[in-house]
Amino acid sequence: PMLRGSLIPISAASRIKVTASHTWRYTPYSPLSSPRQHRPLFTHQRLKLSRARHFATGAKTTMAGEISYLSQSEAIKVDEDLMGSLGFSIDQLMELAGLSIACAIAEVYKPEDHKFVVFCGPGNNGGDGLVAARHLTHFGYSVAICYPKRTNKQLYLNLVKQCENLNIKFLKTEDALERLCHAEGCPCVVDAMFGFSFKGEPRPPFKEILETLVNARMPIVSVDIPSGWSVERGEDESTEGLIQPEMLVSLTAPKLCAKSFKGKHHYLGGRFAPPELGLVLP
């Protein structure tokens, strides 16, 4: 695939730790070059990610190596600042997020070996999923989308149209769930249903989708927050009965619940956060 954008591997093990062996190669201006031709932006040092969290209001860490983990209110404040005084637009942030998700997937899963079904929710997380589906298709993956609760907002209508123009198939919920029962039909899932602003219990059809994913054996890639998890879930809280993604792609900064993530691959997508946010990132 033709990788563009920026992405940071947070961990490749159950413990949240950056390994010295991984080098992320990055270029924003060479869409026709292969990943191996990209110049190295920086090589990660062995860095233990600590439990820092209060950074969304501009406070900076006082200890070397601390990483920002955001609560729900802090994540909301970061988005407000980005789309307010810092001059970003929602569609710009969505494009950055979706591209970073696709790039993370391309780092781990080969298009010749994996097909994807992208489950999109009604909000911004679902929009990220639609963008990711488009980029994955350009990268050569076989992609289908399940988008059961659509919105009439023009931004989302445009994202759907862009996917339709690439002949990406939109599945009904029952058809998507049927694919989950057959590994040869859907070996991988992108969970882009609920983000950090979600509260309460999932309602149909997402409740049924999540219940199916809990028992699914195929790899799951969750966008920012594993759907159904509490954003502020503590490190020691049980995730029994919830989906267990193999990959988590945190966006802008990892959220507090990322401390409970025990999957194989944790990436931080979007090296665009300006210093005014006070975030401390790898």
N, C-alpha and C positions, 0 to 999 in steps of 0.2 A: 504493500500500500504506500501511497504518497503522503507521508506524515508531515503535517504542519502544526504550528501552535506550540504550546508549552505544557509540560507535564512533569510531575515530580513523584518518583516512587517513594512512598513513605515506609512501606515494609513489604517483605516477601516471606514473612513468617508469622506465627501466631502472636509473637510479641511485637509491639509497635517499635521497631528499631530500624534505622537506616543502615544499610550495609555498605562497606567500603568497596565492594566488588561491582557495584552498579553505576554505570555512567549514562546519564540521559543526554542524548544528542538532539540538538534543537536548531532550527532555523526558521524564521518567519517569512523568508523571501524566496525559497527554492521549491516551489510546488512540484516541479518535475524531477527532482532528485530523489534518489532512494534513501532510506534511513541510514544506511551505512556511509553515505556520502555527507551526512550532516556534520557540522562542526560541533565539538563538545562545548556546551555552555558551562557546566561545572561538574566536577566529580564529587559525589557525596563522601563525606568523612563518616567514620563510625560515630553515630550520635544517638544517644538515648533520648527519646522524646519524653519530656516530663509532663507534669499535670497543670501547666500554666493555663489560665482561662480568661482572665479579665483584660481583654485587649481591644474590644470593639469600640470603646469610647476614647481610644487614643493613648491609653496607658501602655508603656513599653516594659518588656521584661527586664529584670535587674540581674538575671543569672544567665550566663552564657549557655546556649544550647536549648533553652526552653522553647516550646512550641505552643502556639495559640490553639486552645480547644474552646469552641464557642458554645455558650448556652443558647437557648431558643431566643431570648430577648436580645442577646448580643448579635446573633446571626441576622435577626430582623434589622437591627440598627446598622449593621454593615451594609446590608442591601439598600437601606434608606440613604446612607451616606454616598454609596456608589452612584445611585440614580438621582442624587440631589446635588450637593455642592461639588462632587467629584466628576460630574459630567458624563457618566455612562448612561446608556439607554437599555431598556429591558431586552430588546431584541439583540443588542450587541452582547450583553452578558449571556444570553441564551445560546448565541452562536459560539462564544468562547467555551461555554460549558459542554455543549454537545460535541464540539470538536475534540475537546480533551478526553471525553468519555470514549469516543471512537478510537483515539490514539492509544489510550490505555488498553482497550480490548485488542488492538492490533499488536501490542507488545507481547501479549500472552497467548492469544488464540489465533491459529492460522485459518485464513478464509477457506482453504481447500478441505479443512477438517471440521469446520463448525458452521452451522446455520444458527440464526438468531430470530427469536420472537421478542419484540420490544413492547412491554406493557406500559402504556402511558396513562397517567392520571389527568384530571381536569385542570390542574394548575401549572405553575412554572416548571415543576419537576417533569411533568408530561411534555412540556415544550422542549425541555432539554433532551428528552428521549426521542422526539421527532427529529430534532437536528442531528442527534447521534445516528439515527437510522439512515438519514440521508448520506452522512459521511461514510458510514460503514458500507453502504451500497457503492459509493464511489471507490472505496478501497477494495472492492471485489467480493464482498460477503453476500450471501443469500439472506435477505432480511424480510420479515413480515412484521406488521404492527397490529396490536390490539388496542384500540382507543375508544372505549365504550361510552365515556361521558365527555362529549365534545362541547366546546364553547363557540359562540358566534363572534368572538373578538377577532378583528381582522388579522392580528399577528398570528393567531393559531390557524385561521383559515389559510393564510399564506403558507405556513409550514406544511399543512396537509397537502396543499396544491403542489408544493415543491416535491413532496414524496410521491404523489400520484404521477407527476411528470416523469419520474424515474421508474414507473411501473412497479412500485413497492406495493405489495398486496396488503389491504386492510382486512383483518379477520374479525368475525363476530366472536363474542366471548366464548360461546360454546365450542366453536371451531378451534380457537386458541387453546382452550383447556383440553380438548381432545388431543391436540398435538403434544401436550405435556405428558400424556400417558404413553407416548411412543418415542423412545429416545432417538430412533433413527429419523424422526420427523422434526424434532426440536431439541438438539443437544445442548443449547444454551439459551438463557433468558436474560434480558435486560429489564431490571426492575426500576421503572421511572414513574412510579405511581404517586408516592407522597413524599414531600420534602420537609424541611425543618419547621414550617409554619403549621403543619397538620396537627390537629388535636382531636381527641375522642376516639371512638371505635370505628373501624372501616365499615362502610355500608356496601350492600350489593351494588354492582357485581364484584367489587374489589374484595369484599370479605371472602367470597368463594374462590377468587383467584389466589389470595394469600393462603387460604387453607390448603389449596392444591399444591402451592409452592413449598409449604412447610414439609410436605412428604416427598417432594420431587428429588430426583437423584442427579439431574443435570446441573451443570454449573450455573450459578446466578450471579450477575453483575448488578450491584445496587448503586443507584445514583445519589450521592451525598448522604442519604439516610436509608438504611434498610427499611422498606415500607412496613409499618406496623410497630416499629421500635419507638420508644420514647426518646425524644431528642436529648434529654438530659439523663438518660439511663446511666447509672454508675458502673464503674469497672467491675465491681463484684456482684452486680445484679444478674440474675439468671436470664438467659434468652431462650429458655425452653419453651416450646410451643410457638416460636417465631421463626421466620425464614432465616436461613444461615447462608448468606452469600459467600461465594468463593472469592469474589473481588468486590472491593468498595472503592469508589472514586469520589473522594471528598472534593467539594467545590469551594474555591476561595480560601477556606481554612477548615480543618477537620472540626466536627461537632463533638460534644462531650460523649455521645453514645459510641463514637469511634473507639473509645478505650475498651469497649466490650467486644469489639470485632475480633474474631479468631480465625478468619479466613486466610488464604494463602497470599493474597495480593491486595495491598492498600496503596492507592495512588492519590496524590493531590493535584487536581487539575486547575490550570489557570494562573500562570505567573504574570498577573496583571495588577495585583492589588497595590495601590500607591502607598507610600510610606505614611501618609496622613492617617491611615486607618490604625496604625500602631500594631499591626499583626506581626507576629514573629513566626516565620515559615522556614522550611528547609532550604 
